[in-house]
Amino acid sequence: MARCKRERISWLPVPDERELPAELRELFAKARERLGFVPNVFRVFALRPAHMVRWRAYYDELLRGESGLTPAQREMIAVVVSAENRCYY
C-alpha cells in the first residue's frame, strides 16, 4: 500500500485510492460528490477493504433496511447513542 502523498491523516499507511477495489472507489466518489471530501474514517477502513464493504452493508441495513422506524427516527437514535458513547465523529 502506498502512503498518501498529498495528505497525511495519521501514522497509518492509508492506501492510495487507485489501489482500492472498484466498490470502494465508487463509495469514495459518492462521498466526495455529496460532501466535497472523503471522510477519514472511510480512508482508514480502506486498510481492510473487505471490512469496509461489510461495515457499509451493516450501516445501510441499520439505516435503510425494513423497519417500523422512519429514517429520521433511526438517525436520531444513532445521534443519541453516539453522544452517550462520547463519539463525536
N, CA, C and O atoms as a MOPAC input file, in Angstrom:
PM7 MOZYME 1SCF
protein

 N      0.82600 1    -1.17900 1     0.00000 1
 C      0.00000 1     0.00000 1     0.00000 1
 C      0.87300 1     1.24600 1     0.00000 1
 O      1.80200 1     1.36100 1     0.80000 1
 N      0.59000 1     2.12700 1    -0.84900 1
 C      1.33800 1     3.38100 1    -0.92500 1
 C      0.79700 1     4.37300 1     0.09000 1
 O     -0.39800 1     4.39600 1     0.38500 1
 N      1.67000 1     5.16700 1     0.60300 1
 C      1.23800 1     6.24000 1     1.50500 1
 C      0.62200 1     7.35600 1     0.68700 1
 O      1.00200 1     7.59900 1    -0.45900 1
 N     -0.33100 1     8.02500 1     1.29700 1
 C     -0.95400 1     9.16600 1     0.63200 1
 C      0.06200 1    10.29900 1     0.61300 1
 O      0.50000 1    10.75100 1     1.67100 1
 N      0.43500 1    10.75800 1    -0.55100 1
 C      1.46500 1    11.77500 1    -0.67000 1
 C      0.93600 1    13.18200 1    -0.48200 1
 O      1.68000 1    14.07200 1    -0.06900 1
 N     -0.34600 1    13.39900 1    -0.78100 1
 C     -0.90900 1    14.74800 1    -0.70100 1
 C     -1.30500 1    15.12600 1     0.71300 1
 O     -1.18400 1    16.28600 1     1.10800 1
 N     -1.77800 1    14.15300 1     1.47700 1
 C     -2.33400 1    14.46300 1     2.77900 1
 C     -2.02500 1    13.32700 1     3.73500 1
 O     -2.20200 1    12.15600 1     3.40000 1
 N     -1.57200 1    13.67000 1     4.90100 1
 C     -1.29800 1    12.65100 1     5.90600 1
 C     -2.33900 1    12.79800 1     7.00400 1
 O     -2.40700 1    13.83500 1     7.66300 1
 N     -3.16000 1    11.75000 1     7.20500 1
 C     -4.20500 1    11.83200 1     8.21100 1
 C     -3.82000 1    11.11700 1     9.49600 1
 O     -4.45600 1    11.32100 1    10.53000 1
 N     -2.78900 1    10.28500 1     9.44700 1
 C     -2.34400 1     9.56400 1    10.63200 1
 C     -1.01500 1     8.89200 1    10.32400 1
 O     -0.45400 1     9.07200 1     9.24300 1
 N     -0.52200 1     8.12900 1    11.26500 1
 C      0.70200 1     7.38300 1    11.02500 1
 C      0.42300 1     6.11100 1    10.24100 1
 O      1.36000 1     5.42700 1     9.82800 1
 N     -0.85200 1     5.77900 1    10.02500 1
 C     -1.21900 1     4.59300 1     9.25900 1
 C     -0.91300 1     4.79200 1     7.77500 1
 O     -1.11200 1     5.88300 1     7.24200 1
 N     -0.43800 1     3.75900 1     7.11900 1
 C     -0.18900 1     3.86400 1     5.67900 1
 C     -1.50000 1     3.73900 1     4.89300 1
 O     -1.81400 1     2.67500 1     4.35900 1
 N     -2.24400 1     4.81700 1     4.83100 1
 C     -3.54600 1     4.81600 1     4.16400 1
 C     -3.34700 1     4.51700 1     2.68100 1
 O     -2.51800 1     5.15400 1     2.03100 1
 N     -4.09800 1     3.55300 1     2.13700 1
 C     -3.91300 1     3.17600 1     0.73600 1
 C     -4.29100 1     4.30000 1    -0.22900 1
 O     -5.18600 1     5.10400 1     0.03300 1
 N     -3.59700 1     4.32400 1    -1.31800 1
 C     -3.93100 1     5.25100 1    -2.39100 1
 C     -5.25800 1     4.79500 1    -2.98600 1
 O     -5.48800 1     3.59800 1    -3.16000 1
 N     -6.11600 1     5.73800 1    -3.29200 1
 C     -7.44200 1     5.41200 1    -3.81500 1
 C     -7.38300 1     4.53600 1    -5.06100 1
 O     -8.23500 1     3.66800 1    -5.25400 1
 N     -6.38400 1     4.76000 1    -5.90100 1
 C     -6.25900 1     3.98300 1    -7.14500 1
 C     -6.01200 1     2.51400 1    -6.88600 1
 O     -6.24600 1     1.68300 1    -7.76300 1
 N     -5.53700 1     2.17700 1    -5.68200 1
 C     -5.24600 1     0.78900 1    -5.33200 1
 C     -6.45500 1     0.04700 1    -4.77000 1
 O     -6.39800 1    -1.16700 1    -4.57600 1
 N     -7.53200 1     0.75400 1    -4.50900 1
 C     -8.69800 1     0.15600 1    -3.87300 1
 C     -9.57800 1    -0.58900 1    -4.86900 1
 O     -9.56100 1    -0.29700 1    -6.06400 1
 N    -10.35300 1    -1.55700 1    -4.36500 1
 C    -11.31800 1    -2.23500 1    -5.23400 1
 C    -12.33700 1    -1.22600 1    -5.76800 1
 O    -12.57800 1    -0.18700 1    -5.15300 1
 N    -12.91900 1    -1.54000 1    -6.90300 1
 C    -13.87200 1    -0.63800 1    -7.56300 1
 C    -15.01500 1    -0.22800 1    -6.64300 1
 O    -15.44000 1     0.92700 1    -6.66800 1
 N    -15.51800 1    -1.15000 1    -5.83700 1
 C    -16.63300 1    -0.84500 1    -4.93900 1
 C    -16.27900 1     0.28300 1    -3.95900 1
 O    -17.10600 1     1.15300 1    -3.68500 1
 N    -15.06200 1     0.26300 1    -3.44000 1
 C    -14.65000 1     1.32200 1    -2.52800 1
 C    -14.38300 1     2.62900 1    -3.26600 1
 O    -14.69700 1     3.70400 1    -2.75600 1
 N    -13.81400 1     2.54600 1    -4.44400 1
 C    -13.59900 1     3.77400 1    -5.22900 1
 C    -14.93000 1     4.45500 1    -5.51800 1
 O    -15.02300 1     5.68200 1    -5.48300 1
 N    -15.96100 1     3.66000 1    -5.80400 1
 C    -17.30100 1     4.22000 1    -6.03700 1
 C    -17.84100 1     4.87400 1    -4.76500 1
 O    -18.42600 1     5.95600 1    -4.82000 1
 N    -17.64600 1     4.22200 1    -3.63000 1
 C    -18.09400 1     4.78600 1    -2.35600 1
 C    -17.37300 1     6.10900 1    -2.07100 1
 O    -17.99400 1     7.07100 1    -1.62100 1
 N    -16.07700 1     6.15300 1    -2.33300 1
 C    -15.30200 1     7.38600 1    -2.14200 1
 C    -15.82900 1     8.47900 1    -3.06800 1
 O    -15.97500 1     9.63000 1    -2.65700 1
 N    -16.11200 1     8.11500 1    -4.31500 1
 C    -16.61300 1     9.10400 1    -5.28100 1
 C    -17.96500 1     9.66300 1    -4.84000 1
 O    -18.21100 1    10.86200 1    -4.96600 1
 N    -18.84300 1     8.79800 1    -4.32200 1
 C    -20.14000 1     9.26300 1    -3.83400 1
 C    -19.96800 1    10.21600 1    -2.65600 1
 O    -20.63700 1    11.24600 1    -2.57600 1
 N    -19.06900 1     9.86500 1    -1.74700 1
 C    -18.82300 1    10.73600 1    -0.59200 1
 C    -18.27600 1    12.08600 1    -1.05700 1
 O    -18.70800 1    13.13500 1    -0.57900 1
 N    -17.33600 1    12.05300 1    -1.98100 1
 C    -16.74500 1    13.29100 1    -2.48900 1
 C    -17.80900 1    14.15800 1    -3.16900 1
 O    -17.80200 1    15.38200 1    -3.03500 1
 N    -18.71200 1    13.51500 1    -3.89300 1
 C    -19.77900 1    14.24800 1    -4.58100 1
 C    -20.76200 1    14.87500 1    -3.58900 1
 O    -21.16000 1    16.02900 1    -3.74700 1
 N    -21.14800 1    14.11300 1    -2.57400 1
 C    -22.14400 1    14.60200 1    -1.60600 1
 C    -21.55800 1    15.55000 1    -0.57000 1
 O    -22.19400 1    16.53200 1    -0.18800 1
 N    -20.33300 1    15.25000 1    -0.11500 1
 C    -19.74700 1    16.00700 1     0.99200 1
 C    -18.65900 1    16.98600 1     0.56300 1
 O    -18.36000 1    17.94800 1     1.26900 1
 N    -18.07100 1    16.72800 1    -0.60300 1
 C    -16.96500 1    17.55300 1    -1.05900 1
 C    -15.61400 1    17.01500 1    -0.62100 1
 O    -14.58100 1    17.61300 1    -0.92600 1
 N    -15.60700 1    15.88800 1     0.09400 1
 C    -14.37100 1    15.25500 1     0.55400 1
 C    -14.67800 1    13.80200 1     0.92700 1
 O    -15.83900 1    13.40000 1     1.01700 1
 N    -13.61900 1    13.03000 1     1.14000 1
 C    -13.77700 1    11.65200 1     1.59100 1
 C    -13.47900 1    11.63600 1     3.09100 1
 O    -12.37400 1    12.00100 1     3.49300 1
 N    -14.43100 1    11.22500 1     3.92600 1
 C    -14.18200 1    11.19400 1     5.36800 1
 C    -12.99000 1    10.30300 1     5.72100 1
 O    -12.79000 1     9.24700 1     5.11900 1
 N    -12.21700 1    10.73700 1     6.68600 1
 C    -11.03700 1     9.97300 1     7.09300 1
 C    -11.39000 1     8.57000 1     7.56800 1
 O    -10.59400 1     7.64600 1     7.40100 1
 N    -12.58300 1     8.39500 1     8.16300 1
 C    -12.97900 1     7.05900 1     8.60700 1
 C    -13.05800 1     6.10700 1     7.41400 1
 O    -12.72500 1     4.93000 1     7.54900 1
 N    -13.48900 1     6.58900 1     6.26000 1
 C    -13.50100 1     5.75500 1     5.05300 1
 C    -12.08200 1     5.37400 1     4.66000 1
 O    -11.81100 1     4.22200 1     4.32000 1
 N    -11.18300 1     6.34200 1     4.70700 1
 C     -9.79500 1     6.08200 1     4.29300 1
 C     -9.12300 1     5.06400 1     5.20300 1
 O     -8.38100 1     4.20000 1     4.73600 1
 N     -9.38300 1     5.16700 1     6.49600 1
 C     -8.77500 1     4.22300 1     7.43400 1
 C     -9.40500 1     2.84400 1     7.27700 1
 O     -8.69400 1     1.83900 1     7.28100 1
 N    -10.72600 1     2.78100 1     7.13800 1
 C    -11.38400 1     1.49700 1     6.90500 1
 C    -10.85600 1     0.84300 1     5.63100 1
 O    -10.86800 1    -0.38300 1     5.51900 1
 N    -10.39900 1     1.63100 1     4.68400 1
 C     -9.90200 1     1.09400 1     3.41400 1
 C     -8.62500 1     0.27300 1     3.59300 1
 O     -8.19800 1    -0.41100 1     2.66300 1
 N     -8.01500 1     0.33200 1     4.77200 1
 C     -6.87400 1    -0.54400 1     5.05400 1
 C     -7.29000 1    -2.00700 1     4.95200 1
 O     -6.48200 1    -2.87200 1     4.61500 1
 N     -8.54300 1    -2.26900 1     5.24300 1
 C     -9.11600 1    -3.61000 1     5.14100 1
 C    -10.37600 1    -3.50100 1     4.28200 1
 O    -11.48300 1    -3.42300 1     4.81600 1
 N    -10.21800 1    -3.49600 1     2.97000 1
 C    -11.36300 1    -3.28500 1     2.08000 1
 C    -12.55900 1    -4.18800 1     2.35700 1
 O    -13.70000 1    -3.73300 1     2.28400 1
 N    -12.32200 1    -5.44400 1     2.67100 1
 C    -13.44100 1    -6.36000 1     2.93600 1
 C    -14.21400 1    -5.91200 1     4.18300 1
 O    -15.43700 1    -6.04300 1     4.23600 1
 N    -13.50400 1    -5.38700 1     5.17700 1
 C    -14.17100 1    -4.88200 1     6.38000 1
 C    -15.01000 1    -3.65800 1     6.04200 1
 O    -16.12000 1    -3.49500 1     6.54800 1
 N    -14.47500 1    -2.80800 1     5.19200 1
 C    -15.20000 1    -1.60400 1     4.79300 1
 C    -16.50300 1    -1.97700 1     4.08800 1
 O    -17.54800 1    -1.38600 1     4.35800 1
 N    -16.44100 1    -2.94000 1     3.19800 1
 C    -17.62700 1    -3.37500 1     2.45800 1
 C    -18.66600 1    -3.92800 1     3.42700 1
 O    -19.84900 1    -3.60600 1     3.32000 1
 N    -18.22500 1    -4.76800 1     4.38100 1
 C    -19.16700 1    -5.34100 1     5.35200 1
 C    -19.72200 1    -4.28000 1     6.29200 1
 O    -20.90600 1    -4.31400 1     6.62500 1
 N    -18.88200 1    -3.33500 1     6.72800 1
 C    -19.34700 1    -2.25000 1     7.60100 1
 C    -20.40400 1    -1.41500 1     6.88200 1
 O    -21.42600 1    -1.05600 1     7.46700 1
 N    -20.15100 1    -1.11000 1     5.61900 1
 C    -21.09100 1    -0.29400 1     4.85500 1
 C    -22.42700 1    -1.02100 1     4.66900 1
 O    -23.48800 1    -0.40200 1     4.75000 1
 N    -22.37300 1    -2.33400 1     4.41900 1
 C    -23.61000 1    -3.11700 1     4.28100 1
 C    -24.38900 1    -3.11300 1     5.59700 1
 O    -25.61400 1    -2.99400 1     5.59700 1
 N    -23.68200 1    -3.24300 1     6.70800 1
 C    -24.31500 1    -3.21000 1     8.02900 1
 C    -24.95700 1    -1.84600 1     8.27400 1
 O    -26.10500 1    -1.76200 1     8.71200 1
 N    -24.22000 1    -0.79700 1     7.99300 1
 C    -24.71900 1     0.57500 1     8.14500 1
 C    -25.97600 1     0.78600 1     7.29500 1
 O    -26.97900 1     1.31300 1     7.77500 1
 N    -25.91100 1     0.37100 1     6.03900 1
 C    -27.06100 1     0.53200 1     5.14900 1
 C    -28.27900 1    -0.23000 1     5.66600 1
 O    -29.40000 1     0.27200 1     5.59100 1
 N    -28.06900 1    -1.42000 1     6.18100 1
 C    -29.18400 1    -2.20300 1     6.71800 1
 C    -29.77900 1    -1.50600 1     7.93900 1
 O    -31.00100 1    -1.43000 1     8.07300 1
 N    -28.94000 1    -1.00300 1     8.81400 1
 C    -29.44900 1    -0.32200 1    10.00600 1
 C    -30.24000 1     0.93400 1     9.66100 1
 O    -31.29900 1     1.17900 1    10.23800 1
 N    -29.74000 1     1.72000 1     8.73500 1
 C    -30.37500 1     2.99700 1     8.43300 1
 C    -31.35200 1     2.96800 1     7.27000 1
 O    -32.15100 1     3.89000 1     7.11100 1
 N    -31.30000 1     1.92400 1     6.45800 1
 C    -32.18000 1     1.90400 1     5.27500 1
 C    -32.99800 1     0.62900 1     5.12500 1
 O    -33.89400 1     0.56400 1     4.28300 1
 N    -32.70100 1    -0.38700 1     5.93400 1
 C    -33.42000 1    -1.65200 1     5.83500 1
 C    -34.84300 1    -1.53000 1     6.35500 1
 O    -35.23500 1    -0.49300 1     6.89100 1
 N    -35.61400 1    -2.60400 1     6.18900 1
 C    -37.00600 1    -2.59100 1     6.64700 1
 C    -37.06200 1    -2.38500 1     8.15100 1
 O    -36.29400 1    -2.97500 1     8.91100 1
 N    -37.99200 1    -1.53000 1     8.55900 1
 C    -38.12500 1    -1.20800 1     9.97600 1
 C    -39.42400 1    -0.46100 1    10.19400 1
 O    -39.99400 1     0.09100 1     9.25300 1
 N    -39.89000 1    -0.44200 1    11.42600 1
 C    -41.05100 1     0.35100 1    11.77800 1
 C    -40.67300 1     1.78700 1    12.09500 1
 O    -41.53700 1     2.59700 1    12.43400 1
 N    -39.38800 1     2.11100 1    11.98900 1
 C    -38.90100 1     3.45900 1    12.29000 1
 C    -38.70900 1     4.25800 1    11.00900 1
 O    -38.38300 1     3.70200 1     9.96000 1
 N    -38.91100 1     5.54500 1    11.10300 1
 C    -38.64400 1     6.42200 1     9.96300 1
 C    -37.13400 1     6.65400 1     9.86900 1
 O    -36.41400 1     6.43500 1    10.84300 1
 N    -36.65800 1     7.09100 1     8.72000 1
 C    -35.23000 1     7.42700 1     8.61500 1
 C    -34.80400 1     8.47300 1     9.65400 1
 O    -33.70800 1     8.38000 1    10.20600 1
 N    -35.65500 1     9.45900 1     9.92200 1
 C    -35.32300 1    10.49000 1    10.91200 1
 C    -35.20000 1     9.88100 1    12.31000 1
 O    -34.31100 1    10.26100 1    13.07100 1
 N    -36.08300 1     8.94100 1    12.65400 1
 C    -36.01100 1     8.29200 1    13.96300 1
 C    -34.73300 1     7.47200 1    14.10200 1
 O    -34.09300 1     7.48000 1    15.15300 1
 N    -34.37100 1     6.77200 1    13.04500 1
 C    -33.13300 1     5.98300 1    13.07700 1
 C    -31.91500 1     6.87600 1    13.26300 1
 O    -31.01400 1     6.57100 1    14.04400 1
 N    -31.90500 1     7.97800 1    12.53300 1
 C    -30.77900 1     8.90700 1    12.63600 1
 C    -30.70000 1     9.49000 1    14.05000 1
 O    -29.61000 1     9.64500 1    14.60200 1
 N    -31.84400 1     9.80800 1    14.62500 1
 C    -31.85600 1    10.35300 1    15.98800 1
 C    -31.32100 1     9.33100 1    16.98400 1
 O    -30.57500 1     9.69000 1    17.89500 1
 N    -31.68900 1     8.07000 1    16.82400 1
 C    -31.15400 1     7.01800 1    17.69300 1
 C    -29.63600 1     6.96000 1    17.55300 1
 O    -28.91900 1     6.86500 1    18.54900 1
 N    -29.15000 1     7.01800 1    16.32100 1
 C    -27.70100 1     6.98400 1    16.09400 1
 C    -27.01300 1     8.17500 1    16.76300 1
 O    -25.94300 1     8.02400 1    17.35200 1
 N    -27.61700 1     9.34400 1    16.67400 1
 C    -27.02600 1    10.54600 1    17.28700 1
 C    -26.98000 1    10.39700 1    18.80400 1
 O    -25.96400 1    10.70500 1    19.42600 1
 N    -28.06700 1     9.93000 1    19.39800 1
 C    -28.12700 1     9.78800 1    20.85600 1
 C    -27.11800 1     8.74200 1    21.33800 1
 O    -26.41900 1     8.96400 1    22.32600 1
 N    -27.04200 1     7.60600 1    20.64400 1
 C    -26.08300 1     6.56300 1    21.03200 1
 C    -24.65900 1     7.08200 1    20.90800 1
 O    -23.83600 1     6.84900 1    21.79300 1
 N    -24.36000 1     7.77900 1    19.82700 1
 C    -23.01500 1     8.34400 1    19.64600 1
 C    -22.69100 1     9.33600 1    20.74600 1
 O    -21.59100 1     9.31600 1    21.29800 1
 N    -23.64200 1    10.20700 1    21.07000 1
 C    -23.41200 1    11.18900 1    22.13500 1
 C    -23.18900 1    10.49700 1    23.46900 1
 O    -22.29800 1    10.87600 1    24.23000 1
 N    -23.99300 1     9.48600 1    23.75200 1
 C    -23.85500 1     8.75800 1    25.01400 1
 C    -22.49200 1     8.06300 1    25.10200 1
 O    -21.91500 1     7.95200 1    26.18400 1
 N    -21.99100 1     7.60600 1    23.97900 1
 C    -20.67900 1     6.94700 1    23.91900 1
 C    -19.52900 1     7.93300 1    23.75500 1
 O    -18.36600 1     7.54100 1    23.66000 1
 N    -19.87300 1     9.21400 1    23.72400 1
 C    -18.89400 1    10.28300 1    23.51700 1
 C    -18.12600 1    10.11300 1    22.21100 1
 O    -16.92500 1    10.37200 1    22.12900 1
 N    -18.85100 1     9.67500 1    21.20900 1
 C    -18.30500 1     9.53600 1    19.86600 1
 C    -18.83200 1    10.71100 1    19.04100 1
 O    -19.98800 1    10.71400 1    18.61800 1
 N    -17.98900 1    11.68700 1    18.82200 1
 C    -18.44900 1    12.90200 1    18.16500 1
 C    -18.20700 1    12.88300 1    16.66300 1
 O    -18.51400 1    13.85400 1    15.97200 1
 N    -17.66600 1    11.79800 1    16.16100 1
 C    -17.42000 1    11.71500 1    14.73500 1
 C    -18.68100 1    11.29800 1    14.06800 1
 O    -18.71600 1    11.16000 1    12.84500 1

